[in-house]
């Protein structure tokens, strides 16, 4: 059975990066407590590759914003669906809502569930 990935791409004002890291660290505990096998939050670093669409352009990042690429790994889609019900009901996540809204624009976050095609 192949693993299932929840992926997220968003932008965060660079000035809010430390606050975002605190939120992401709290969120990682919620995801892991409810079964995520792995949880990563990555900040853009090398975003100027010639001949490709860079994440800042794709996300329409504003000046002073950085791109975050994040993902959680699950055993399967069924496992992800079960875990996400618990994650979304977790009071720790609800408690973070106001803090999240102050740090980045959730309306610009992209999300998707992905089947693993290659796992090397």
WOKAPE-V249687 format. One record per backbone hydrogen bond with DSSP energy under -1.0 kcal/mol. CO is the residue of the C=O (numbers start at 1). NH is the residue of the N-H. E is the energy in kcal/mol with one decimal. If there is no record, write none. Layout:
co;nh;e
CO;NH;E
CO;NH;E
This chain:
co;nh;e
3;116;-1.4
4;74;-2.8
5;114;-3.5
6;72;-2.2
7;112;-1.8
8;70;-2.8
9;110;-3.3
10;68;-3.4
12;66;-3.0
13;16;-2.4
14;17;-1.7
16;20;-2.7
17;21;-2.5
18;22;-1.7
19;23;-2.0
20;24;-3.2
21;25;-2.3
22;26;-1.9
23;27;-2.9
24;28;-2.6
25;29;-1.2
26;30;-1.4
27;31;-2.6
28;32;-2.6
29;33;-2.6
30;34;-1.3
31;36;-2.5
32;35;-1.6
38;73;-2.5
40;71;-2.3
42;69;-2.6
49;52;-1.2
54;58;-2.5
55;59;-2.9
56;61;-2.7
62;65;-2.1
64;14;-3.8
66;12;-2.4
67;44;-3.3
68;10;-2.1
69;42;-2.4
70;8;-2.8
71;40;-3.0
72;6;-2.4
73;37;-3.1
74;4;-2.1
76;80;-2.5
77;81;-3.2
78;82;-2.3
79;83;-2.8
80;84;-3.2
81;85;-1.5
82;86;-1.3
83;87;-2.9
84;88;-2.8
87;90;-1.2
90;94;-1.5
91;95;-2.1
93;96;-1.1
94;97;-1.2
96;100;-2.8
97;101;-2.4
98;102;-1.4
100;103;-1.3
100;104;-2.3
105;108;-1.9
106;109;-1.7
110;9;-2.0
112;7;-3.0
114;5;-2.7
